[in-house]
Amino acid sequence: MEHTGTGFGTQVIHSGVTPGKDCRPLSMPIYQTSTFYFDTCEQGGRCFAGEEGGYYYSRMGNPTVQLLEEKIAALEGAEAAVATGSGMGAISSALWSIAGAGKHILADKTLYGCTFALLGHGMTRYGVEVTFIDTSDLKAVEENLRENTCAVYLETPANPTLKIADIQAVARIAHGYDPNIKVVVDNTFATPYLQRPLELGADMVVHSATKFLNGHGDALAGFVCGRRDLMDQVRMFGVKDMTGSVLGAQEAFLVLRGLKTFELRMMRHCENARKLADYLVTDPRVETVYFPGVPTHPGHETAKKQMRCFGPVMSIEIKGGKQAGMDFVDHLRMCRIAVSLGDAETLVQHAASMTHSAYSPEELKAAGIPEGLVRISVGLENAEDIIADVKQALDHVK
C-alpha cells in the first residue's frame, strides 16, 4: 500500500515497501543472512544475470537494507539510493564509480579530513588528478574545469567552517561545460530535511548516515543517491568490486529505527543551534561564529535560498587562538568531547587535532580552517543547559 501523505515526517515513516504479502511487521525485521537459496539452477542463473528479481547474496542486496535505501531515495527525491557501511564507504564508492586514471576531479578545498585525504593523498596515487578550489567562488569553478574533469565534489555546509556553496550555480556551470561531469554533494550536515541537492541540479548526493539520519550514535552507515543508472554503477562496481563497503542488516535496522524520529530530532537540533548561535555572537570572548544563520556569514543569503533553515552544526573561534580553543573544549562539563555529530548529546571537538588532522598546517590555512577552530554539533538537551555549559567553559579560558 502506498502512503498517501506528503509531509516530510510522513515520508520518513511510510515510504518504502516491506517485502512479503502475508507478513506485515510494523518494524522491518533484520534479515541477518549472508546468502539466499534458489529453487533451481535456472532460477539462480536468471537472478545472477539480472533477468529475475530477488535476493541471492547480501553484498548485492538484502531486504532490510533495501527498505532503508528506498526511504533515503524518497527523502532525497532520488530514483535510487545505495547503502554503504560508512560515510567514507559512500564517498569512495561514488568517486571510484566515476573516476579513474587520467580523469580529473575538481573538489572544494574545505572538506572532512578523511575525504580530503582520500582525494588529495589517496586517489592521486592511482592516476586521478585532483584540484582543490573554493567552490563558493563561481569564477574559480569556471576557470578550473578541464576536458578530463569527471566530477565536481563539494560539501555544503562544509566541514568544519560551515562554508556554503551555491549548488544550483555550481551544477549549471559544470553541466554547461560538459553535461557528463557529475556534481557530487555531501549533504551530511544539512540532511534531506534541510536541503535536497538533486533538486538543485546535483547528480549524486552522499551521506554519512552515522550522523543525523541515524541520530543515536550506535551505527556506522552511508548512502549514495541519484539516478538509477548511476546508482546501479555505484552498487555493482563502486561497492561490489572496488570498496566492498556493504551495510549490514543490523545497522540498517538501527538507521530505520532512527529515521522514525528524524524530523522531530532535526527540528530540536536546529532550534537549539539557533539559540546557541544567538548567545555566542554576543560573547566578546568569541572571535567568530561560523554558522550560516548569522547574517554576517558569507553564505547566509545562499543558505536562505537553498536550505529550509540553517542547520544543527556550527564552529567557533575563540580569542586567544589554538590554546584558547583547546582550553575551552577541555573545560566543558555536560557537552561531550567527541568527533562525530548528529547524536542526542552535544558533541564538541577541536578540528585541527581531530577530524582535520590529515591537513598539514599549510593545508589548514589554505582551506580557511583556523588552528583554534572548535566545531559544535548541537544536541537535544535543553538549550539553556547547553548555553550554560558553553558559558562556564569560556569562563575558564585565559
Contacts in CASP RR format, 6 or more apart in sequence:
PFRMAT RR
TARGET T0000
AUTHOR 0000-0000-0000
METHOD contacts of the structure
MODEL  1
MEHTGTGFGTQVIHSGVTPGKDCRPLSMPIYQTSTFYFDTCEQGGRCFAG
EEGGYYYSRMGNPTVQLLEEKIAALEGAEAAVATGSGMGAISSALWSIAG
AGKHILADKTLYGCTFALLGHGMTRYGVEVTFIDTSDLKAVEENLRENTC
AVYLETPANPTLKIADIQAVARIAHGYDPNIKVVVDNTFATPYLQRPLEL
GADMVVHSATKFLNGHGDALAGFVCGRRDLMDQVRMFGVKDMTGSVLGAQ
EAFLVLRGLKTFELRMMRHCENARKLADYLVTDPRVETVYFPGVPTHPGH
ETAKKQMRCFGPVMSIEIKGGKQAGMDFVDHLRMCRIAVSLGDAETLVQH
AASMTHSAYSPEELKAAGIPEGLVRISVGLENAEDIIADVKQALDHVK
3 10 0 8 1.000
3 11 0 8 1.000
3 13 0 8 1.000
3 14 0 8 1.000
3 15 0 8 1.000
5 11 0 8 1.000
5 14 0 8 1.000
8 75 0 8 1.000
8 193 0 8 1.000
8 263 0 8 1.000
9 262 0 8 1.000
9 263 0 8 1.000
11 71 0 8 1.000
11 74 0 8 1.000
11 75 0 8 1.000
12 71 0 8 1.000
12 75 0 8 1.000
12 259 0 8 1.000
12 260 0 8 1.000
12 262 0 8 1.000
12 263 0 8 1.000
13 259 0 8 1.000
13 260 0 8 1.000
15 70 0 8 1.000
15 71 0 8 1.000
15 74 0 8 1.000
15 75 0 8 1.000
16 67 0 8 1.000
16 70 0 8 1.000
16 71 0 8 1.000
16 74 0 8 1.000
17 67 0 8 1.000
17 70 0 8 1.000
18 24 0 8 1.000
18 25 0 8 1.000
18 28 0 8 1.000
18 67 0 8 1.000
19 63 0 8 1.000
19 66 0 8 1.000
19 67 0 8 1.000
27 253 0 8 1.000
27 256 0 8 1.000
27 257 0 8 1.000
28 63 0 8 1.000
28 64 0 8 1.000
28 67 0 8 1.000
28 68 0 8 1.000
28 253 0 8 1.000
28 256 0 8 1.000
29 63 0 8 1.000
29 64 0 8 1.000
29 253 0 8 1.000
30 64 0 8 1.000
30 249 0 8 1.000
30 250 0 8 1.000
30 252 0 8 1.000
30 253 0 8 1.000
31 58 0 8 1.000
31 62 0 8 1.000
31 63 0 8 1.000
31 64 0 8 1.000
31 249 0 8 1.000
32 249 0 8 1.000
32 250 0 8 1.000
33 58 0 8 1.000
33 62 0 8 1.000
33 249 0 8 1.000
34 57 0 8 1.000
34 58 0 8 1.000
35 56 0 8 1.000
35 57 0 8 1.000
35 58 0 8 1.000
36 54 0 8 1.000
36 55 0 8 1.000
36 56 0 8 1.000
36 57 0 8 1.000
38 44 0 8 1.000
38 45 0 8 1.000
38 47 0 8 1.000
38 56 0 8 1.000
43 52 0 8 1.000
44 52 0 8 1.000
44 56 0 8 1.000
45 51 0 8 1.000
46 52 0 8 1.000
47 53 0 8 1.000
47 54 0 8 1.000
47 56 0 8 1.000
48 56 0 8 1.000
55 61 0 8 1.000
55 62 0 8 1.000
55 63 0 8 1.000
58 65 0 8 1.000
58 246 0 8 1.000
58 248 0 8 1.000
58 249 0 8 1.000
59 239 0 8 1.000
59 240 0 8 1.000
59 244 0 8 1.000
59 246 0 8 1.000
60 235 0 8 1.000
60 236 0 8 1.000
60 240 0 8 1.000
62 248 0 8 1.000
62 249 0 8 1.000
62 252 0 8 1.000
64 248 0 8 1.000
64 249 0 8 1.000
64 252 0 8 1.000
64 253 0 8 1.000
64 256 0 8 1.000
65 83 0 8 1.000
65 247 0 8 1.000
65 248 0 8 1.000
65 249 0 8 1.000
65 252 0 8 1.000
67 252 0 8 1.000
67 256 0 8 1.000
68 83 0 8 1.000
68 247 0 8 1.000
68 252 0 8 1.000
68 255 0 8 1.000
68 256 0 8 1.000
68 259 0 8 1.000
69 80 0 8 1.000
69 81 0 8 1.000
69 82 0 8 1.000
69 83 0 8 1.000
69 223 0 8 1.000
70 81 0 8 1.000
71 256 0 8 1.000
71 259 0 8 1.000
72 78 0 8 1.000
72 81 0 8 1.000
72 83 0 8 1.000
72 192 0 8 1.000
72 207 0 8 1.000
72 209 0 8 1.000
72 213 0 8 1.000
72 223 0 8 1.000
72 225 0 8 1.000
73 79 0 8 1.000
73 80 0 8 1.000
73 81 0 8 1.000
73 225 0 8 1.000
73 226 0 8 1.000
75 192 0 8 1.000
75 193 0 8 1.000
76 187 0 8 1.000
76 192 0 8 1.000
76 196 0 8 1.000
76 197 0 8 1.000
76 198 0 8 1.000
76 205 0 8 1.000
76 225 0 8 1.000
76 226 0 8 1.000
77 192 0 8 1.000
77 196 0 8 1.000
77 198 0 8 1.000
77 199 0 8 1.000
77 225 0 8 1.000
78 198 0 8 1.000
78 205 0 8 1.000
78 225 0 8 1.000
78 226 0 8 1.000
78 227 0 8 1.000
78 231 0 8 1.000
79 226 0 8 1.000
79 227 0 8 1.000
79 228 0 8 1.000
79 231 0 8 1.000
80 225 0 8 1.000
80 226 0 8 1.000
80 227 0 8 1.000
80 228 0 8 1.000
80 231 0 8 1.000
80 232 0 8 1.000
81 223 0 8 1.000
81 224 0 8 1.000
81 225 0 8 1.000
81 226 0 8 1.000
81 231 0 8 1.000
82 90 0 8 1.000
82 93 0 8 1.000
82 223 0 8 1.000
82 224 0 8 1.000
82 225 0 8 1.000
82 231 0 8 1.000
82 234 0 8 1.000
82 235 0 8 1.000
82 239 0 8 1.000
83 209 0 8 1.000
83 221 0 8 1.000
83 222 0 8 1.000
83 223 0 8 1.000
83 247 0 8 1.000
83 252 0 8 1.000
84 90 0 8 1.000
84 93 0 8 1.000
84 221 0 8 1.000
84 222 0 8 1.000
84 223 0 8 1.000
84 224 0 8 1.000
84 239 0 8 1.000
84 243 0 8 1.000
84 245 0 8 1.000
84 246 0 8 1.000
84 247 0 8 1.000
85 220 0 8 1.000
85 221 0 8 1.000
85 222 0 8 1.000
85 245 0 8 1.000
85 246 0 8 1.000
85 247 0 8 1.000
85 248 0 8 1.000
85 251 0 8 1.000
86 208 0 8 1.000
86 210 0 8 1.000
86 220 0 8 1.000
86 221 0 8 1.000
86 222 0 8 1.000
86 245 0 8 1.000
87 188 0 8 1.000
87 206 0 8 1.000
87 207 0 8 1.000
87 208 0 8 1.000
87 209 0 8 1.000
87 210 0 8 1.000
87 220 0 8 1.000
87 221 0 8 1.000
87 222 0 8 1.000
87 223 0 8 1.000
88 114 0 8 1.000
88 115 0 8 1.000
88 118 0 8 1.000
88 208 0 8 1.000
88 245 0 8 1.000
89 222 0 8 1.000
89 239 0 8 1.000
89 243 0 8 1.000
89 245 0 8 1.000
90 206 0 8 1.000
90 207 0 8 1.000
90 208 0 8 1.000
90 222 0 8 1.000
90 223 0 8 1.000
90 224 0 8 1.000
90 245 0 8 1.000
91 115 0 8 1.000
91 118 0 8 1.000
91 186 0 8 1.000
91 206 0 8 1.000
92 118 0 8 1.000
92 242 0 8 1.000
92 243 0 8 1.000
92 245 0 8 1.000
93 224 0 8 1.000
93 234 0 8 1.000
93 238 0 8 1.000
93 239 0 8 1.000
93 242 0 8 1.000
93 243 0 8 1.000
93 244 0 8 1.000
93 245 0 8 1.000
94 184 0 8 1.000
94 204 0 8 1.000
94 206 0 8 1.000
94 224 0 8 1.000
94 234 0 8 1.000
94 238 0 8 1.000
95 105 0 8 1.000
95 118 0 8 1.000
95 119 0 8 1.000
95 123 0 8 1.000
95 151 0 8 1.000
95 153 0 8 1.000
95 184 0 8 1.000
96 237 0 8 1.000
96 238 0 8 1.000
96 242 0 8 1.000
96 243 0 8 1.000
97 230 0 8 1.000
97 233 0 8 1.000
97 234 0 8 1.000
97 237 0 8 1.000
97 238 0 8 1.000
97 242 0 8 1.000
98 150 0 8 1.000
98 151 0 8 1.000
98 182 0 8 1.000
98 184 0 8 1.000
99 105 0 8 1.000
99 123 0 8 1.000
99 128 0 8 1.000
99 150 0 8 1.000
99 151 0 8 1.000
100 126 0 8 1.000
100 127 0 8 1.000
100 128 0 8 1.000
100 150 0 8 1.000
101 126 0 8 1.000
101 127 0 8 1.000
101 128 0 8 1.000
102 127 0 8 1.000
102 128 0 8 1.000
102 129 0 8 1.000
102 148 0 8 1.000
103 128 0 8 1.000
103 129 0 8 1.000
103 148 0 8 1.000
103 149 0 8 1.000
103 150 0 8 1.000
103 151 0 8 1.000
104 128 0 8 1.000
104 129 0 8 1.000
104 130 0 8 1.000
104 131 0 8 1.000
104 146 0 8 1.000
104 148 0 8 1.000
104 149 0 8 1.000
104 150 0 8 1.000
105 119 0 8 1.000
105 123 0 8 1.000
105 128 0 8 1.000
105 129 0 8 1.000
105 130 0 8 1.000
105 131 0 8 1.000
105 149 0 8 1.000
105 150 0 8 1.000
105 151 0 8 1.000
105 152 0 8 1.000
105 153 0 8 1.000
106 130 0 8 1.000
106 131 0 8 1.000
106 133 0 8 1.000
106 135 0 8 1.000
106 141 0 8 1.000
106 144 0 8 1.000
106 145 0 8 1.000
106 149 0 8 1.000
106 151 0 8 1.000
106 152 0 8 1.000
106 153 0 8 1.000
106 174 0 8 1.000
107 119 0 8 1.000
107 130 0 8 1.000
107 131 0 8 1.000
107 132 0 8 1.000
107 133 0 8 1.000
107 152 0 8 1.000
107 153 0 8 1.000
107 154 0 8 1.000
108 132 0 8 1.000
108 133 0 8 1.000
108 134 0 8 1.000
108 135 0 8 1.000
108 153 0 8 1.000
108 154 0 8 1.000
108 155 0 8 1.000
108 158 0 8 1.000
108 163 0 8 1.000
108 165 0 8 1.000
109 132 0 8 1.000
109 133 0 8 1.000
109 134 0 8 1.000
109 366 0 8 1.000
109 367 0 8 1.000
109 368 0 8 1.000
110 134 0 8 1.000
110 155 0 8 1.000
110 158 0 8 1.000
110 159 0 8 1.000
110 161 0 8 1.000
110 163 0 8 1.000
110 367 0 8 1.000
110 368 0 8 1.000
110 369 0 8 1.000
111 119 0 8 1.000
111 153 0 8 1.000
111 155 0 8 1.000
111 158 0 8 1.000
111 159 0 8 1.000
111 186 0 8 1.000
111 367 0 8 1.000
112 155 0 8 1.000
112 159 0 8 1.000
112 186 0 8 1.000
112 355 0 8 1.000
112 356 0 8 1.000
113 159 0 8 1.000
113 355 0 8 1.000
113 356 0 8 1.000
113 357 0 8 1.000
113 358 0 8 1.000
113 359 0 8 1.000
114 358 0 8 1.000
115 153 0 8 1.000
115 155 0 8 1.000
115 186 0 8 1.000
116 356 0 8 1.000
116 358 0 8 1.000
116 359 0 8 1.000
116 363 0 8 1.000
116 367 0 8 1.000
117 358 0 8 1.000
119 130 0 8 1.000
119 132 0 8 1.000
119 153 0 8 1.000
120 130 0 8 1.000
120 132 0 8 1.000
121 358 0 8 1.000
123 130 0 8 1.000
124 130 0 8 1.000
129 148 0 8 1.000
131 144 0 8 1.000
132 366 0 8 1.000
132 367 0 8 1.000
133 140 0 8 1.000
133 141 0 8 1.000
133 144 0 8 1.000
134 140 0 8 1.000
134 163 0 8 1.000
135 141 0 8 1.000
135 152 0 8 1.000
135 154 0 8 1.000
135 156 0 8 1.000
135 165 0 8 1.000
135 170 0 8 1.000
136 163 0 8 1.000
136 164 0 8 1.000
136 165 0 8 1.000
136 166 0 8 1.000
136 298 0 8 1.000
136 299 0 8 1.000
136 302 0 8 1.000
138 166 0 8 1.000
138 169 0 8 1.000
138 170 0 8 1.000
138 173 0 8 1.000
141 152 0 8 1.000
141 170 0 8 1.000
141 173 0 8 1.000
141 174 0 8 1.000
142 173 0 8 1.000
142 177 0 8 1.000
145 152 0 8 1.000
145 173 0 8 1.000
145 174 0 8 1.000
145 177 0 8 1.000
145 178 0 8 1.000
145 181 0 8 1.000
147 178 0 8 1.000
149 174 0 8 1.000
149 177 0 8 1.000
149 178 0 8 1.000
149 181 0 8 1.000
150 180 0 8 1.000
150 181 0 8 1.000
150 182 0 8 1.000
151 181 0 8 1.000
151 182 0 8 1.000
151 183 0 8 1.000
151 184 0 8 1.000
152 170 0 8 1.000
152 174 0 8 1.000
152 181 0 8 1.000
152 182 0 8 1.000
152 183 0 8 1.000
152 184 0 8 1.000
153 184 0 8 1.000
153 186 0 8 1.000
154 165 0 8 1.000
154 167 0 8 1.000
154 170 0 8 1.000
154 183 0 8 1.000
154 184 0 8 1.000
154 185 0 8 1.000
154 186 0 8 1.000
155 165 0 8 1.000
155 185 0 8 1.000
155 186 0 8 1.000
155 188 0 8 1.000
155 189 0 8 1.000
156 163 0 8 1.000
156 164 0 8 1.000
156 165 0 8 1.000
156 167 0 8 1.000
156 185 0 8 1.000
156 186 0 8 1.000
156 189 0 8 1.000
156 190 0 8 1.000
156 195 0 8 1.000
157 163 0 8 1.000
157 164 0 8 1.000
157 189 0 8 1.000
157 190 0 8 1.000
157 292 0 8 1.000
157 303 0 8 1.000
157 311 0 8 1.000
157 313 0 8 1.000
158 164 0 8 1.000
158 165 0 8 1.000
158 189 0 8 1.000
159 188 0 8 1.000
159 189 0 8 1.000
159 355 0 8 1.000
159 375 0 8 1.000
160 290 0 8 1.000
160 315 0 8 1.000
160 351 0 8 1.000
160 355 0 8 1.000
160 356 0 8 1.000
160 369 0 8 1.000
160 373 0 8 1.000
160 375 0 8 1.000
161 290 0 8 1.000
161 315 0 8 1.000
161 367 0 8 1.000
161 368 0 8 1.000
161 369 0 8 1.000
161 373 0 8 1.000
162 189 0 8 1.000
162 290 0 8 1.000
162 291 0 8 1.000
162 292 0 8 1.000
162 297 0 8 1.000
162 313 0 8 1.000
162 314 0 8 1.000
162 315 0 8 1.000
163 298 0 8 1.000
163 299 0 8 1.000
164 292 0 8 1.000
164 297 0 8 1.000
164 298 0 8 1.000
164 299 0 8 1.000
164 300 0 8 1.000
164 302 0 8 1.000
164 303 0 8 1.000
165 302 0 8 1.000
166 302 0 8 1.000
166 305 0 8 1.000
166 306 0 8 1.000
167 183 0 8 1.000
167 185 0 8 1.000
167 195 0 8 1.000
167 197 0 8 1.000
167 200 0 8 1.000
167 201 0 8 1.000
167 202 0 8 1.000
167 306 0 8 1.000
168 200 0 8 1.000
168 201 0 8 1.000
168 306 0 8 1.000
170 183 0 8 1.000
171 183 0 8 1.000
171 200 0 8 1.000
171 201 0 8 1.000
171 202 0 8 1.000
171 203 0 8 1.000
172 201 0 8 1.000
174 181 0 8 1.000
174 183 0 8 1.000
175 181 0 8 1.000
175 183 0 8 1.000
175 201 0 8 1.000
182 203 0 8 1.000
182 204 0 8 1.000
182 230 0 8 1.000
183 201 0 8 1.000
183 202 0 8 1.000
183 203 0 8 1.000
183 204 0 8 1.000
184 202 0 8 1.000
184 203 0 8 1.000
184 204 0 8 1.000
184 205 0 8 1.000
184 206 0 8 1.000
185 197 0 8 1.000
185 202 0 8 1.000
185 204 0 8 1.000
185 205 0 8 1.000
185 206 0 8 1.000
186 205 0 8 1.000
186 206 0 8 1.000
186 207 0 8 1.000
187 195 0 8 1.000
187 197 0 8 1.000
187 205 0 8 1.000
187 206 0 8 1.000
187 207 0 8 1.000
188 206 0 8 1.000
188 207 0 8 1.000
188 208 0 8 1.000
188 211 0 8 1.000
188 212 0 8 1.000
189 311 0 8 1.000
189 312 0 8 1.000
189 313 0 8 1.000
189 341 0 8 1.000
190 307 0 8 1.000
190 311 0 8 1.000
191 207 0 8 1.000
191 212 0 8 1.000
191 213 0 8 1.000
191 262 0 8 1.000
191 266 0 8 1.000
192 205 0 8 1.000
193 212 0 8 1.000
193 262 0 8 1.000
193 263 0 8 1.000
193 266 0 8 1.000
193 308 0 8 1.000
194 266 0 8 1.000
194 270 0 8 1.000
194 307 0 8 1.000
194 308 0 8 1.000
194 309 0 8 1.000
194 311 0 8 1.000
195 306 0 8 1.000
195 307 0 8 1.000
195 308 0 8 1.000
197 205 0 8 1.000
198 205 0 8 1.000
198 225 0 8 1.000
198 226 0 8 1.000
200 306 0 8 1.000
203 226 0 8 1.000
203 227 0 8 1.000
203 230 0 8 1.000
204 224 0 8 1.000
204 225 0 8 1.000
204 226 0 8 1.000
204 230 0 8 1.000
204 234 0 8 1.000
205 223 0 8 1.000
205 224 0 8 1.000
205 225 0 8 1.000
205 226 0 8 1.000
206 222 0 8 1.000
206 223 0 8 1.000
206 224 0 8 1.000
206 225 0 8 1.000
207 213 0 8 1.000
207 222 0 8 1.000
207 223 0 8 1.000
207 224 0 8 1.000
207 225 0 8 1.000
208 221 0 8 1.000
208 222 0 8 1.000
209 219 0 8 1.000
209 221 0 8 1.000
209 222 0 8 1.000
209 223 0 8 1.000
209 255 0 8 1.000
210 217 0 8 1.000
210 219 0 8 1.000
210 220 0 8 1.000
210 221 0 8 1.000
210 222 0 8 1.000
210 340 0 8 1.000
211 340 0 8 1.000
211 341 0 8 1.000
211 342 0 8 1.000
211 377 0 8 1.000
212 262 0 8 1.000
212 265 0 8 1.000
212 266 0 8 1.000
212 269 0 8 1.000
212 312 0 8 1.000
212 341 0 8 1.000
212 342 0 8 1.000
213 221 0 8 1.000
213 223 0 8 1.000
213 255 0 8 1.000
213 258 0 8 1.000
213 259 0 8 1.000
213 262 0 8 1.000
214 221 0 8 1.000
214 254 0 8 1.000
214 255 0 8 1.000
214 258 0 8 1.000
215 258 0 8 1.000
215 262 0 8 1.000
215 265 0 8 1.000
215 342 0 8 1.000
215 343 0 8 1.000
215 344 0 8 1.000
216 254 0 8 1.000
216 257 0 8 1.000
216 258 0 8 1.000
216 343 0 8 1.000
216 344 0 8 1.000
217 340 0 8 1.000
217 342 0 8 1.000
217 343 0 8 1.000
218 254 0 8 1.000
219 250 0 8 1.000
219 251 0 8 1.000
219 254 0 8 1.000
219 255 0 8 1.000
220 251 0 8 1.000
221 247 0 8 1.000
221 251 0 8 1.000
221 252 0 8 1.000
221 255 0 8 1.000
222 247 0 8 1.000
224 231 0 8 1.000
224 234 0 8 1.000
225 231 0 8 1.000
238 244 0 8 1.000
239 245 0 8 1.000
239 246 0 8 1.000
265 344 0 8 1.000
265 380 0 8 1.000
266 312 0 8 1.000
268 379 0 8 1.000
268 380 0 8 1.000
269 311 0 8 1.000
269 312 0 8 1.000
269 342 0 8 1.000
269 378 0 8 1.000
269 379 0 8 1.000
269 380 0 8 1.000
270 309 0 8 1.000
270 310 0 8 1.000
270 311 0 8 1.000
270 312 0 8 1.000
271 383 0 8 1.000
272 312 0 8 1.000
272 378 0 8 1.000
272 379 0 8 1.000
272 380 0 8 1.000
272 381 0 8 1.000
272 383 0 8 1.000
272 386 0 8 1.000
273 291 0 8 1.000
273 310 0 8 1.000
273 311 0 8 1.000
273 312 0 8 1.000
273 313 0 8 1.000
273 314 0 8 1.000
273 378 0 8 1.000
274 293 0 8 1.000
274 309 0 8 1.000
274 310 0 8 1.000
275 383 0 8 1.000
275 386 0 8 1.000
275 387 0 8 1.000
276 314 0 8 1.000
276 376 0 8 1.000
276 378 0 8 1.000
276 383 0 8 1.000
276 386 0 8 1.000
276 387 0 8 1.000
276 390 0 8 1.000
277 289 0 8 1.000
277 291 0 8 1.000
277 293 0 8 1.000
277 294 0 8 1.000
277 314 0 8 1.000
279 387 0 8 1.000
279 390 0 8 1.000
279 391 0 8 1.000
280 286 0 8 1.000
280 289 0 8 1.000
280 314 0 8 1.000
280 316 0 8 1.000
280 390 0 8 1.000
281 289 0 8 1.000
281 294 0 8 1.000
283 391 0 8 1.000
283 394 0 8 1.000
284 319 0 8 1.000
285 318 0 8 1.000
285 319 0 8 1.000
285 394 0 8 1.000
285 397 0 8 1.000
286 316 0 8 1.000
286 317 0 8 1.000
286 318 0 8 1.000
286 319 0 8 1.000
286 394 0 8 1.000
287 316 0 8 1.000
287 317 0 8 1.000
287 318 0 8 1.000
287 319 0 8 1.000
287 320 0 8 1.000
287 321 0 8 1.000
288 316 0 8 1.000
288 317 0 8 1.000
289 314 0 8 1.000
289 315 0 8 1.000
289 316 0 8 1.000
290 297 0 8 1.000
290 314 0 8 1.000
290 315 0 8 1.000
290 316 0 8 1.000
290 317 0 8 1.000
290 373 0 8 1.000
291 297 0 8 1.000
291 310 0 8 1.000
291 314 0 8 1.000
291 315 0 8 1.000
292 299 0 8 1.000
292 300 0 8 1.000
292 303 0 8 1.000
292 307 0 8 1.000
292 310 0 8 1.000
292 311 0 8 1.000
293 300 0 8 1.000
293 303 0 8 1.000
293 310 0 8 1.000
294 300 0 8 1.000
297 303 0 8 1.000
303 310 0 8 1.000
312 341 0 8 1.000
312 342 0 8 1.000
312 377 0 8 1.000
312 378 0 8 1.000
312 379 0 8 1.000
313 341 0 8 1.000
313 375 0 8 1.000
313 376 0 8 1.000
313 377 0 8 1.000
313 378 0 8 1.000
314 375 0 8 1.000
314 376 0 8 1.000
314 378 0 8 1.000
315 351 0 8 1.000
315 373 0 8 1.000
315 374 0 8 1.000
315 375 0 8 1.000
315 376 0 8 1.000
316 373 0 8 1.000
316 374 0 8 1.000
316 376 0 8 1.000
317 325 0 8 1.000
317 370 0 8 1.000
317 372 0 8 1.000
317 373 0 8 1.000
317 374 0 8 1.000
318 324 0 8 1.000
318 325 0 8 1.000
318 328 0 8 1.000
318 372 0 8 1.000
318 374 0 8 1.000
318 394 0 8 1.000
318 397 0 8 1.000
320 397 0 8 1.000
321 370 0 8 1.000
321 371 0 8 1.000
321 372 0 8 1.000
322 352 0 8 1.000
322 371 0 8 1.000
322 372 0 8 1.000
324 372 0 8 1.000
324 397 0 8 1.000
324 398 0 8 1.000
325 350 0 8 1.000
325 372 0 8 1.000
325 374 0 8 1.000
325 397 0 8 1.000
326 350 0 8 1.000
326 353 0 8 1.000
326 372 0 8 1.000
327 396 0 8 1.000
327 397 0 8 1.000
327 398 0 8 1.000
328 374 0 8 1.000
328 393 0 8 1.000
328 394 0 8 1.000
328 396 0 8 1.000
328 397 0 8 1.000
329 337 0 8 1.000
329 348 0 8 1.000
329 349 0 8 1.000
329 350 0 8 1.000
329 374 0 8 1.000
329 393 0 8 1.000
330 337 0 8 1.000
331 392 0 8 1.000
331 393 0 8 1.000
331 396 0 8 1.000
331 397 0 8 1.000
332 348 0 8 1.000
332 389 0 8 1.000
332 390 0 8 1.000
332 393 0 8 1.000
333 389 0 8 1.000
333 392 0 8 1.000
333 393 0 8 1.000
334 346 0 8 1.000
334 381 0 8 1.000
334 385 0 8 1.000
334 386 0 8 1.000
334 389 0 8 1.000
335 345 0 8 1.000
335 346 0 8 1.000
335 347 0 8 1.000
335 348 0 8 1.000
335 376 0 8 1.000
335 386 0 8 1.000
335 389 0 8 1.000
335 390 0 8 1.000
335 393 0 8 1.000
336 345 0 8 1.000
336 346 0 8 1.000
336 347 0 8 1.000
336 348 0 8 1.000
337 347 0 8 1.000
337 348 0 8 1.000
337 349 0 8 1.000
338 345 0 8 1.000
338 347 0 8 1.000
338 348 0 8 1.000
338 349 0 8 1.000
339 347 0 8 1.000
339 349 0 8 1.000
339 354 0 8 1.000
339 355 0 8 1.000
340 347 0 8 1.000
340 377 0 8 1.000
341 347 0 8 1.000
341 375 0 8 1.000
341 377 0 8 1.000
342 377 0 8 1.000
342 379 0 8 1.000
343 377 0 8 1.000
343 379 0 8 1.000
344 379 0 8 1.000
344 380 0 8 1.000
344 381 0 8 1.000
345 379 0 8 1.000
345 380 0 8 1.000
345 381 0 8 1.000
346 376 0 8 1.000
346 377 0 8 1.000
346 378 0 8 1.000
346 379 0 8 1.000
346 381 0 8 1.000
346 386 0 8 1.000
346 389 0 8 1.000
347 376 0 8 1.000
347 377 0 8 1.000
347 379 0 8 1.000
348 374 0 8 1.000
348 375 0 8 1.000
348 376 0 8 1.000
348 377 0 8 1.000
349 355 0 8 1.000
349 374 0 8 1.000
349 375 0 8 1.000
350 372 0 8 1.000
350 373 0 8 1.000
350 374 0 8 1.000
351 369 0 8 1.000
351 372 0 8 1.000
351 373 0 8 1.000
351 374 0 8 1.000
351 375 0 8 1.000
352 359 0 8 1.000
352 364 0 8 1.000
352 369 0 8 1.000
352 370 0 8 1.000
352 371 0 8 1.000
352 372 0 8 1.000
352 373 0 8 1.000
355 375 0 8 1.000
356 364 0 8 1.000
356 369 0 8 1.000
359 367 0 8 1.000
359 369 0 8 1.000
361 371 0 8 1.000
364 370 0 8 1.000
364 371 0 8 1.000
376 390 0 8 1.000
378 386 0 8 1.000
379 386 0 8 1.000
END
